[in-house]
C-alpha cells in the first residue's frame, strides 16, 4: 500500500477514534495538546538530526537529473539540475521541515482561533507517520541503503498511478545538456 493510501486510512481511522475521545474534559484536552506538542518536537528534532548527519557525512558525489517542467509553466522540457548528494539531501530535508512548520502553523490557527480539537489528535499521529515515511530519515536515521525507492533523486509517489519524478537516464541528461549549451552560446 503506498503512502497516500496509508495516510488516508490512518486519517479516517483516527477520525473515528477521535469521536470517542471526550475533548470536552479539560484534562483530556490538555493530554491531547501535550501529545501533539511532543509529536511535533520529535519530528522537528529528527529533521534537525538528519540535517546534522548529512552535513557530517558531507557526501560530495555529483548528482545529475532532469527536473520535469511545471505543468503551469507552459514549458515542454525540464531543466537540468547538477548538485551533490549532500546538497540534494539537505534540500529534501528542508522541504520536509517547511512542511512540518506549515502544519504546525495551520494547526495553531485551527486550534487557537477556530477552537478545533480533533485535528490535534489526528495531526499528532500523522506527524509521526510522515516522519517514518520521509526518505532522508530512512537513509540517515534507519540506515537503509539508497537503492530502489530511496534512490536519489527521489520519486514522488502517486495515489492512482506509478511514481513520478526527475529523469535520470543518460539520454534525457544529454538532451538537457545540449539545450543548456545552446542557450549559453
N, C-alpha and C positions, 0 to 999 in steps of 0.2 A: 504494500500500500504506500503510495507516495505521500510526501509531506503535506500537500494541500488537503488531501482527503483525511489524513490523520488530524490535522488542525480542525477541520470541520467536525469530525466525530468527537474529538475531545471537547470542542466548544459546546456542541449540543448536549453531550453528557454532563458537562459542568453546569450548563444552564438548568438542566433537570435537577441536579444535585443542589444547586443554589436556591431553588424554590423551596427546598426543605429546611434551609438554614434560617433561623429566626433573626433576621437583621434588625428587627425592632428592639431587641435586647441590646442595650449599650455595651455590655460586657462582651457579647459575641461579636458585635461590630468592631470593637477595639482589637479583638483577636484576629479578625479578618484583615484589619488595617495593618497590624503588625506582620502578619503573614505576607501581605503584599509588599511591604517595605523590605522585609528580609529577602524575599524572592528577587526584588529589583537590585538590592545590594549585591546579592550573589551574582546576578547577571552582569552588572557593571564591573565588579571585581574580577570576574572571569575574563571579560573582554580586556581589561587592563593587563591582567596576567598574560593573556595571549599576545598582546602588542609588545610587552616586555620580552617575551620569549622569542618573538620574531626578530626584534632588534638585537637580541643577544646572539641568535643563530647567524644573522647577517648573511643570508644566502644570496649571493650576487649572480646566480645563474640567470642568463638572459632568457626572457620570455617574449615571444612574438606571436601576435594573433591579430585577426581582423575583426574589429568590433562591428556588429551589424548596425546599419543605419537606422535611426529612429523612424518609426512609421509616420510620424507627424512632420518630419523634416522635409520630405519630398525627395530626398536623395535616393539614388538607386543602389549605390555601392557603399560598403562600410569603410571605416578608417583603420589604417594600420597603427597598431599600438606596439611599441617596443619598450619593455620595462624589465625589472628584475623580479625574482620570486619574492624577495623581501618587500619591495615596494607594492607589488600586487597584493600580497597577504595583508600588508598594513592598510591598503585602501579598502579591501574587503572587510577587515575588522572595523574600520572607520564607518563603513556603511551600516554594519550591524549595530554599532554604538549609536549612530544617529537614529536608527530605527527604535532602539530602546529608549532614547531620550524623547522622541516624538510620542511613543506610547505612554511614557510617564507624564508628559505634558497633557496629553489628551485625557488620561485617567484623572489627573489633577483637576482639570476643568469639569469633567463629568461628575466627579465625586464632591468637590468643594462647592462648585457653582450650582450644578443641577441636582445635587444630593442623591445620585445613583449609587447604590451599594453593591448590587450583584456583580457588576463588572470588576470590582476589586478582586473578588474570589476567582473569577474566570481568568483575569489577566495575570494573577499570581501563578496559576497553573500554566498558562500559555507562555509566559516569560521563560520559565524553566524548560519547557518543551522546545521552544525556539533555540535556547542555548544548546540543548542536546543535538538539534538538527544543524547547527552552524558548522560549516565546513572547516573554517580555520580552527575552531575549537576541537573538532575531530582530529585534525592533523597535529596541532601543537599541544593539546592537553591530553587527549586519549592516545596519542602516538600512532594513529593509523597511517599507513603509507599513502602517499599522494598518487594513487592509481585508481582507475575506474571512475566512479562518481566524484572522487576527490582530486582528480587530475586537474591541474591548472591549465588554462583558465576554467573556472567553474561553469558548468552548465546550469541553467535555470530550469527547475522542474515545472512542468505544466500539469494542470489538473486533468486536462482532457486529451493531451497528446504527448508526443515524445519531448524530452528535454531539449531546450533550445539554448543557444549561446554563441559565443565567438567561434569563428572558423579558425582551425589550427592547421589545416592541411597545407602542404608546401605550395600547391598551385594557387590557392587564394592569397597566401602571403606574397608570392612572387608577383601576382597581378596587382596587388595593392602597392608593392614597392615600385612597380613600373608607373603607376598613376602618380605616386608621390614624386618620382624622378621627373616626370613630365611637367608637373606644377612648378618645380624648382627652377627649371630652365627658362 
